[in-house]
Amino acid sequence: MKLFYAVSPVIITVSTMLVQPQFAVAQSSAEVAKIAKGITVLIDNENSPGSGVIIERSGKTYTVLTAAHVVRGSSDYNIVTSDGQRYSLIKSNIKRLKGVDLAVVKFSSNQSYATAKIGNSDNSTEGTTAYVAGFPKPTAAVSNALYTFMDGRIIANASQSLRDGYSLVYSIDTFPGMSGGPILNEKGELIGVHGRGDTTENFNISDVNPNIIIKTGRNLGIPISTFTKQFNIANSNLGTVAARPSNPAVTKPKADDFYLQSVEKRNKADFQGAIKDLNQAIKINPKYAFAYYRRAEARQNTGEVDKAIADLQKAAELFSQQGNKSDAFRSRGSMLMLKKDYPGAIAAFSEAIKLNPKDTDAYNERGMTRVNSGDLKGALADYNKSISLQPSDAYAYMGRSFTYLKLQDKISAIADVNQAINIAPNYALPYLVLGVIHYNFGDTPKAVTTFNKASQLLAAQGNQSYAHGSQALAFQLSNNYPAAINSFTKAIKANPKDAEMYSLRGDAYNRNGNIQKALADQTQAIRINPNYASAYTSRAAIRFAQQQDSQGVLADLNNALSLDPSQDKAYFFRAIIRIQQKDQQRALADINNAIKYVVNDADGYMYKGIKSALQGNKPGALDNLQKSANLYQLRGDKSSYNEVMKLINMIN
């Protein structure tokens, strides 16, 4: 839509001559916050509230810019302004811009409200300050949509946008409900509209892994220049925006363009493609700290841990040189965590928190590190602090849910993961973790349902590899191993370098009785990712069951535990080998470690039964093993049930 005004070209010419050029100066954060609060509105409805920004006033009519998906429903909407007044949105005047996720809406009021001053979004380059304002949707903890103002930095400002016009990337915590809110520069000028929060997937679908819950800080917006190229407004605040050239010049891709393309590929789990794009971004701009940081993330997903560590070290150096000390310490913390230097990582994250006591990401990452180091109480404290600072942060609830799972607190674990789902209902990860929780506590039907739900969400997001993998897990829990193998094969076809899918298919082959294919898949998983601890454990378990290569079994278990000291099943199998070797003392030490790290109650009872047997407590051993067998039977895990029954018969 265009708004037409009968203004004489002569008047425009004279006005241009009379108006002196104005130079905006940087405002303090508090000053920008005041500006943002005056121009940001809540777009409220009963289903999915959002945010918007007032951009024009004409008499009693105000025009609000927002994301088109905020007003896509058929229900009634209300505009809530900074003074708490509610106004009916004029539904007939909702105008959606062509080809981009933007819309303008109107409301009428006798009150006087501020309008946004339009900035030049082209000047918002990597590393510059940016702010986002909006109204996160209510949660169980916070019953009202409360105004929120967040700061951060521009990561990329691409010249070639993704679908729906998204080309701004920024490291600002945003939450559901803030879509449509303003993105402001350090002068308090409107440079874009926030539209997509960070809900991309980064996880191992087979494991409840604390590394999955860390927020990437990658949020997307649409530059204001995209809006002004389609829309004419009389507001004087828009008068300085340059007109769109009739034949825009073709420019070479920028580093930002490649960075943005890497975001799209990462969202689809194409980590190799993301690495290639980030290589190009770094080639163009060797000092692109965020690109090194994201390449480290992608390399971690492809198993290139040493290269990921090198990238994080480089990112930390560049962030420090560029004055971004908080991100420098966070990068260093991530690097040390990959090196399994948990005390060093915790110290680095603590330094980041000293610099910014409201840095929820630093609390979340320190919490994750404490989980890895076994400090579950410390982890809970960090996640509690993060949630107190940002009650709408799904990632913090996910981290705390994982911690509760480690503590065998089923009720709290489920409550937190449900809260994460309430905050981000289209985010697949909480459903996957909920499925694992249900399975670990013996409710296989609910686990199957939630894995299928996760598969649907992942498919809708274009993440075909993980979508097929999630569906395969549902088949596997239903003991439909041929269907599981077929789905894992589809996942591998979608991403041939996904080590995890090979390992999972190997497990399905093993359960279906095809031992050679099972071993081949585990070996291929290790070949793709030599740091994949679970694959070493799985290969050892297959060889152990077949009584093959006892030295190779022990080597695999030792490798698994050197890579991930929390592999409870690796401790269990090594304990069994040491029992066979009549090394009771070391067997007991291993079974104690298995009990320490177990999250599955059926496995836990089995480990306790073996411990009781080692200590000569036959009644205790039989009691625990029978509880384990009952739980395996309840969840339909025939293979594990049969193995535990063999142990019971041996002890009897």
C-alpha positions in Angstrom: 0.0 0.0 0.0 1.0 3.6 -0.6 -0.3 6.6 1.3 -0.9 9.5 -1.1 -0.6 13.1 -0.1 -1.4 16.1 -2.3 1.8 18.0 -1.8 3.0 20.4 -4.4 6.5 19.7 -5.9 7.2 23.4 -5.5 6.5 23.2 -1.7 8.7 20.1 -1.4 11.6 22.0 -3.2 11.3 25.0 -1.0 11.0 22.9 2.2 14.2 21.0 1.2 16.1 24.3 0.8 14.8 25.6 4.2 15.4 22.5 6.3 19.0 22.4 7.7 20.7 19.1 7.8 20.4 17.4 11.2 23.2 15.2 12.7 22.1 12.6 15.2 24.4 11.8 18.0 24.8 8.7 20.0 22.5 8.5 23.0 23.1 6.7 26.3 21.5 3.3 26.8 19.0 4.9 29.2 18.1 7.6 26.7 17.5 5.0 24.0 15.4 2.9 26.4 13.2 6.0 27.0 12.8 6.5 23.3 12.0 2.8 22.7 9.4 2.7 25.5 7.5 5.6 24.0 7.3 4.2 20.5 6.8 0.5 21.2 3.3 -1.0 21.4 1.8 -4.3 22.4 -0.4 -5.9 19.6 -2.6 -8.0 21.8 -5.0 -10.8 21.0 -6.2 -14.0 22.7 -3.9 -16.3 20.8 -0.5 -14.9 19.9 0.4 -11.4 21.0 3.2 -9.5 19.3 4.8 -6.1 19.3 5.0 -3.1 17.0 6.5 0.4 16.6 4.6 3.7 16.0 6.0 5.3 12.8 3.5 8.0 11.9 0.8 10.2 13.1 -1.8 11.9 10.9 -4.4 13.8 12.9 -5.9 11.2 15.3 -4.7 8.2 13.3 -1.4 6.4 14.2 0.4 4.0 11.9 2.2 1.1 13.5 4.9 -1.1 11.7 5.1 -4.7 12.7 5.9 -8.2 11.4 3.2 -9.5 9.1 3.0 -12.8 11.0 2.0 -11.0 14.1 -1.3 -10.0 12.5 -2.0 -12.9 10.3 -4.9 -14.4 12.3 -8.6 -13.6 11.9 -9.2 -12.7 15.6 -9.5 -9.1 16.9 -6.4 -7.2 17.9 -5.9 -4.3 20.4 -3.0 -1.9 20.4 -1.7 -1.2 23.9 0.4 2.0 24.1 3.1 3.0 26.6 0.6 4.7 28.9 -1.4 1.4 29.2 -4.3 2.6 27.0 -6.0 0.0 24.8 -7.2 0.8 21.3 -9.0 -1.3 18.7 -6.9 -2.1 15.7 -8.6 -1.1 12.5 -8.6 -4.5 10.8 -9.6 -3.1 7.4 -6.4 -1.1 7.3 -4.0 -4.0 7.9 -1.7 -3.8 5.0 1.0 -6.5 4.4 4.0 -5.7 2.3 4.7 -7.8 -0.8 7.4 -10.4 -0.4 8.5 -9.5 3.1 7.3 -10.3 6.6 6.1 -6.7 7.3 2.8 -5.1 7.8 1.3 -1.7 8.8 -1.7 -1.3 11.1 -3.6 1.7 12.4 -5.4 2.9 15.5 -7.1 6.1 16.5 -6.5 8.2 19.6 -6.9 11.7 20.9 -3.7 11.2 22.9 -0.3 12.3 21.8 2.3 9.5 21.2 5.9 9.7 20.0 6.8 8.3 16.6 10.0 6.6 15.6 12.8 8.5 13.9 14.0 6.5 10.9 17.7 5.7 10.7 20.0 4.5 8.0 20.1 0.7 8.4 23.0 0.4 5.9 25.2 2.1 8.5 24.5 -0.6 11.1 27.5 -2.8 10.4 29.0 -5.8 12.3 29.9 -4.9 15.9 27.8 -1.7 16.2 25.3 -1.3 19.0 21.7 -2.3 18.6 18.6 -2.5 20.8 15.3 -4.5 20.6 12.1 -3.7 22.4 8.9 -5.6 22.7 6.5 -7.5 24.9 7.3 -11.1 25.6 4.2 -13.2 25.8 2.9 -14.2 29.2 4.2 -17.4 30.8 3.3 -19.4 34.0 5.9 -17.4 35.8 4.9 -14.0 34.4 1.2 -13.6 33.8 1.3 -10.4 31.9 3.1 -9.2 28.7 5.7 -6.9 30.2 7.7 -4.4 28.2 11.3 -5.5 27.7 14.3 -3.6 26.3 17.4 -5.6 25.4 20.8 -4.5 24.0 23.5 -6.2 22.0 25.5 -6.0 18.8 24.9 -6.3 15.1 26.4 -9.6 13.8 25.6 -9.2 10.1 23.8 -6.8 7.8 23.6 -8.7 4.5 22.8 -7.1 1.1 21.1 -10.3 0.0 18.2 -11.3 2.3 16.8 -14.6 3.3 13.1 -15.5 2.7 10.7 -12.8 3.8 13.3 -10.0 3.8 15.4 -11.0 6.8 18.9 -9.8 6.5 19.8 -8.3 9.9 21.5 -10.7 12.4 22.1 -9.5 16.0 23.3 -10.9 19.3 20.3 -9.8 21.4 18.2 -12.0 23.7 14.6 -12.0 22.3 11.6 -14.0 23.3 8.2 -15.0 21.7 6.0 -12.0 21.7 8.7 -9.5 20.8 8.2 -10.1 17.0 7.3 -6.9 15.3 9.2 -4.7 17.9 11.7 -2.0 16.9 15.4 -2.5 16.3 17.1 0.7 17.3 20.7 2.0 16.8 22.8 3.8 19.4 21.1 7.1 18.4 17.7 5.7 19.1 16.8 5.6 15.4 14.7 2.8 13.9 16.9 0.6 11.8 14.7 -2.5 11.5 11.9 -4.7 12.7 12.5 -7.8 14.9 10.9 -10.9 13.5 12.6 -14.2 14.4 14.0 -15.3 17.7 16.7 -17.9 18.0 14.8 -21.2 17.9 17.1 -23.1 15.6 18.1 -26.6 16.5 21.5 -27.6 17.7 21.5 -30.9 19.5 22.1 -34.6 19.5 18.6 -36.2 19.2 19.7 -39.4 20.8 21.0 -38.0 24.0 19.9 -35.5 26.7 23.1 -33.5 26.3 23.6 -30.2 28.2 25.3 -28.7 25.2 22.0 -28.5 23.3 20.5 -25.8 25.4 22.9 -23.0 24.8 21.4 -20.0 23.0 23.3 -19.0 19.9 22.3 -15.3 20.2 21.4 -15.3 16.5 18.2 -13.3 16.0 16.9 -12.0 12.7 15.3 -8.7 11.7 14.2 -6.9 8.5 16.1 -3.6 7.8 14.0 -0.5 7.8 15.4 0.2 4.3 13.3 -2.8 3.1 10.2 -1.1 4.4 11.0 2.4 3.0 11.6 1.0 -0.5 8.0 -0.1 -0.6 6.2 2.5 1.5 5.7 6.2 1.2 4.9 8.1 4.4 4.5 11.8 5.1 6.1 11.7 8.5 9.0 14.1 8.6 11.0 11.5 10.4 11.1 9.6 7.1 12.0 12.5 4.9 15.7 11.8 5.0 15.5 8.2 3.7 17.1 7.9 0.3 14.9 6.9 -2.5 15.4 3.4 -4.1 17.4 3.6 -7.3 15.4 2.5 -10.4 18.3 0.2 -11.4 20.2 -0.8 -8.2 23.8 -1.6 -8.8 24.9 -5.2 -8.5 27.4 -5.5 -5.7 29.8 -8.2 -4.8 28.7 -10.4 -1.9 29.8 -9.1 1.5 31.1 -11.2 4.4 27.7 -10.5 6.0 26.0 -12.2 3.1 27.9 -15.4 3.6 27.3 -15.2 7.3 23.6 -14.9 6.7 23.6 -17.9 4.3 25.4 -19.9 7.0 22.5 -19.2 9.3 20.0 -20.6 6.9 22.1 -23.8 6.3 22.7 -24.3 10.0 19.0 -24.1 10.6 18.6 -27.1 8.2 21.5 -29.0 9.9 23.7 -28.5 6.9 26.8 -27.9 9.0 29.2 -28.6 6.2 27.5 -26.0 4.0 27.5 -23.5 6.9 31.3 -24.0 7.3 31.9 -23.3 3.7 29.9 -20.1 3.9 31.7 -19.0 7.1 35.0 -19.8 5.4 34.1 -17.3 2.7 33.0 -14.7 5.3 36.3 -15.0 7.1 38.2 -14.8 3.8 36.5 -11.5 3.0 36.8 -10.2 6.6 39.6 -12.0 8.6 38.6 -10.1 11.7 35.0 -11.3 11.7 34.9 -12.5 15.3 31.3 -13.8 15.1 32.1 -15.8 12.0 34.9 -17.6 13.9 32.5 -18.2 16.8 29.8 -19.7 14.6 32.3 -21.8 12.6 33.4 -23.3 15.9 29.8 -24.2 16.6 29.4 -25.9 13.2 32.7 -27.7 13.5 31.6 -29.1 16.9 28.6 -30.5 15.2 30.7 -32.2 12.5 33.1 -33.6 15.1 36.0 -31.3 14.3 36.6 -30.5 18.0 40.3 -29.4 17.6 39.3 -27.0 14.8 36.4 -25.7 16.9 38.7 -25.0 19.8 41.1 -23.1 17.5 38.2 -21.0 16.1 36.9 -20.2 19.6 40.4 -19.1 20.6 40.6 -16.8 17.6 37.1 -15.4 18.3 38.1 -14.7 21.9 41.2 -12.8 20.7 39.3 -10.8 18.2 36.4 -9.9 20.5 39.0 -8.8 23.1 40.8 -6.6 20.5 37.5 -5.1 19.4 36.5 -4.2 23.0 33.8 -6.8 23.4 35.2 -8.3 26.6 32.1 -10.1 27.6 31.9 -12.2 24.4 35.7 -12.7 24.6 35.3 -14.4 28.0 32.3 -16.3 26.8 34.3 -17.6 23.8 37.2 -18.5 26.0 34.8 -20.3 28.4 33.3 -22.4 25.5 36.9 -23.2 24.3 37.9 -24.4 27.7 34.7 -26.4 28.1 35.5 -28.2 24.8 38.9 -29.0 26.2 37.2 -30.3 29.3 38.9 -27.8 31.5 35.7 -27.2 33.5 37.3 -25.1 36.3 38.9 -22.8 33.7 35.6 -22.6 31.7 33.7 -21.7 34.9 36.2 -19.0 35.7 35.9 -17.5 32.2 32.1 -17.5 32.3 32.3 -15.9 35.8 34.4 -13.1 34.3 31.8 -12.5 31.7 29.1 -12.3 34.4 31.3 -9.8 36.3 31.3 -7.6 33.3 27.6 -7.9 32.7 25.7 -9.2 35.7 22.5 -9.5 33.6 24.1 -11.7 31.0 21.7 -14.7 31.0 23.7 -16.5 28.3 26.8 -16.6 30.6 24.7 -18.0 33.4 23.3 -20.6 31.1 26.7 -21.6 29.8 28.2 -21.7 33.3 25.3 -23.9 34.4 25.9 -26.3 31.5 29.6 -26.5 32.4 28.7 -27.2 36.1 26.4 -30.0 34.9 29.3 -31.5 32.9 31.6 -31.2 36.0 29.0 -32.9 38.3 28.1 -29.7 40.2 24.4 -30.1 39.9 23.6 -27.7 42.8 25.7 -25.0 41.3 24.1 -25.6 37.9 20.6 -25.2 39.4 21.7 -21.9 41.0 22.9 -20.6 37.6 19.7 -21.6 35.8 17.6 -20.1 38.6 19.4 -16.8 38.3 19.0 -16.8 34.5 15.3 -17.5 34.9 14.9 -14.7 37.5 16.6 -12.3 35.0 14.6 -13.5 32.0 11.5 -15.5 32.9 10.6 -16.0 29.2 13.9 -17.7 28.3 13.1 -21.2 27.1 16.8 -22.1 27.0 17.2 -21.6 30.8 14.2 -23.8 31.5 15.7 -26.5 29.2 19.0 -26.4 31.0 17.3 -26.6 34.4 15.1 -29.5 33.1 18.2 -31.4 32.1 19.7 -30.8 35.6 16.6 -32.0 37.3 16.7 -35.1 35.1 20.2 -35.8 36.3 18.9 -35.4 39.8 16.2 -38.0 39.0 13.5 -35.3 39.8 10.9 -36.3 37.1 8.2 -33.9 38.2 10.5 -30.8 38.1 12.1 -32.0 34.8 8.8 -32.3 33.1 7.5 -29.1 34.5 10.4 -27.1 33.2 10.4 -28.7 29.7 6.7 -28.0 29.5 7.4 -24.4 30.4 9.9 -24.3 27.6 7.2 -25.6 25.2 4.8 -23.0 26.4 7.3 -20.2 25.7 8.4 -21.6 22.3 5.7 -24.0 21.0 7.2 -24.4 17.6 10.6 -25.3 18.9 11.4 -29.0 18.5 14.1 -29.5 21.1 11.8 -29.4 24.2 9.7 -32.2 22.6 12.7 -34.3 22.0 13.9 -33.8 25.6 10.4 -34.5 26.9 10.4 -37.7 24.9 13.7 -38.8 26.5 12.4 -37.9 30.0 9.2 -40.0 29.4 11.3 -42.9 28.1 13.8 -42.7 31.0 11.0 -42.9 33.5 9.2 -45.8 31.7 6.4 -44.1 29.8 7.2 -45.3 26.2 3.8 -44.4 24.6 4.2 -40.7 25.7 7.8 -40.8 24.5 6.7 -42.0 21.0 4.1 -39.3 20.8 6.5 -36.5 21.7 9.2 -37.8 19.3 6.6 -37.8 16.5 5.6 -34.2 17.4 9.3 -33.2 17.3 9.6 -34.8 13.9 6.6 -32.8 12.5 8.1 -29.5 13.8 11.6 -30.3 12.3 10.1 -31.2 9.0 8.1 -27.9 8.9 11.4 -26.1 9.5 13.1 -27.9 6.6 15.4 -29.9 8.9 14.9 -33.2 7.1 17.8 -35.1 8.6 16.7 -34.6 12.2 13.0 -34.9 11.3 13.6 -38.5 9.9 15.9 -39.2 12.9 13.2 -38.2 15.4 10.6 -40.3 13.6 13.1 -43.2 13.6 13.4 -43.0 17.4 9.6 -43.3 17.6 9.7 -46.4 15.5 12.6 -47.8 17.5 10.8 -47.3 20.8 7.8 -49.1 19.3 10.1 -52.1 18.5 9.5 -51.5 14.7 13.2 -51.8 13.8 12.8 -52.2 10.0 10.9 -48.9 9.9 13.4 -47.2 12.2 16.3 -48.4 9.9 14.4 -47.0 6.9 13.9 -43.6 8.6 17.6 -43.4 9.8 18.6 -44.2 6.2 16.5 -41.3 4.9 18.2 -39.1 7.5 21.6 -40.2 6.3 20.6 -39.5 2.7 19.6 -35.9 3.8 23.0 -35.4 5.5 25.6 -38.1 4.7 28.1 -36.7 7.1 25.9 -37.0 10.2 27.8 -39.4 12.5 24.9 -39.6 14.9 22.5 -41.0 12.4 24.9 -43.8 11.5 25.3 -44.6 15.2 21.6 -44.6 15.8 21.0 -46.8 12.7 23.7 -49.1 14.0 21.8 -49.5 17.2 18.6 -50.3 15.2 20.5 -52.9 13.1 21.8 -54.4 16.3 18.4 -54.7 17.9 17.1 -56.2 14.6 19.9 -58.9 14.7 22.1 -57.6 11.8 25.4 -57.5 13.8 27.7 -56.8 10.9 25.8 -53.8 9.6 25.5 -52.6 13.2 29.3 -52.7 13.6 29.8 -51.1 10.2 27.6 -48.2 11.1 29.3 -47.5 14.5 32.7 -47.7 12.8 31.5 -45.2 10.1 30.2 -42.9 12.8 33.6 -42.9 14.5 35.3 -42.4 11.1 33.2 -39.3 10.5 33.6 -38.0 14.1 36.5 -39.5 16.0 35.3 -37.6 19.1 31.9 -39.3 19.2 32.0 -40.9 22.6 28.6 -42.7 22.3 29.6 -44.4 19.1 32.6 -46.0 20.9 30.4 -47.2 23.7 27.8 -48.6 21.3 30.5 -50.4 19.2 32.0 -51.8 22.5 28.6 -53.1 23.6 28.0 -54.9 20.3 31.4 -56.5 20.4 31.0 -57.4 24.1 27.6 -59.1 23.4 29.2 -61.1 20.6 32.2 -61.9 22.8 34.5 -60.4 20.1 37.9 -58.7 20.5 38.0 -58.2 24.2 41.0 -55.9 23.9 39.1 -53.8 21.3 36.1 -53.6 23.5 38.2 -52.3 26.4 40.0 -49.8 24.1 36.6 -48.5 22.8 35.3 -48.0 26.4 38.5 -46.2 27.5 38.2 -43.9 24.4 34.5 -43.2 25.2 35.3 -42.3 28.8 38.3 -40.1 27.9 36.0 -38.2 25.5 33.0 -38.0 27.9 33.5 -39.0 31.5 29.7 -39.1 32.0 29.1 -42.1 29.8 27.4 -44.3 32.4 27.0 -47.3 30.0 30.7 -47.3 29.3 31.5 -47.5 33.0 28.9 -50.4 33.2 30.5 -52.5 30.4 34.0 -51.8 31.7 32.8 -52.9 35.2 31.5 -56.2 33.7 34.8 -56.8 32.0 36.7 -56.2 35.2 34.4 -58.6 37.0 35.3 -61.2 34.4 39.0 -60.3 35.1 38.3 -60.8 38.8 39.3 -57.2 39.4 36.6 -56.5 42.0 38.0 -53.2 43.3 38.1 -51.4 39.9 34.8 -53.0 38.9 33.2 -51.5 42.0 34.7 -48.1 41.2 33.3 -48.3 37.6 29.8 -49.3 38.8 29.8 -46.4 41.3 30.6 -44.0 38.4 27.8 -45.6 36.3 25.4 -44.9 39.2 26.7 -41.4 39.6 26.0 -40.4 35.9 22.9 -42.5 35.1 19.7 -40.7 34.1 17.7 -43.7 33.2 16.0 -45.3 36.3 15.9 -48.8 34.7 19.6 -48.7 34.1 20.1 -47.2 37.6 18.5 -50.2 39.3 20.5 -52.5 37.2 23.8 -50.8 38.2 22.7 -50.9 41.9 21.9 -54.5 41.6 25.4 -55.3 40.2 26.9 -53.2 43.0 25.0 -55.1 45.6 26.2 -58.4 44.0 29.8 -57.2 44.1 29.4 -56.4 47.8 28.0 -59.8 48.5 24.4 -58.5 49.2 22.4 -61.1 47.2 18.9 -60.0 48.4 19.7 -56.4 47.5 21.1 -57.4 44.2 18.0 -59.4 43.3 15.6 -56.7 44.5 17.3 -54.0 42.4 17.7 -56.2 39.3 14.0 -57.2 39.5 13.0 -53.5 39.6 15.2 -52.9 36.6 13.6 -55.8 34.7 10.1 -54.6 35.5 10.8 -51.1 34.2 12.4 -52.5 31.0 9.3 -54.7 30.5 7.0 -51.8 31.2 8.6 -49.7 28.5 8.7 -52.5 26.0 12.5 -52.9 25.9 12.6 -56.7 25.4 16.3 -56.8 24.7 17.3 -55.1 27.9 14.7 -57.0 29.9 16.2 -60.3 28.7 19.7 -59.2 29.6 18.7 -58.3 33.2 16.8 -61.6 33.6 20.0 -63.4 32.6 21.8 -61.6 35.4 19.0 -62.5 37.9 19.2 -66.2 36.9 23.0 -66.1 37.3 22.8 -64.7 40.8 20.1 -67.2 41.8 
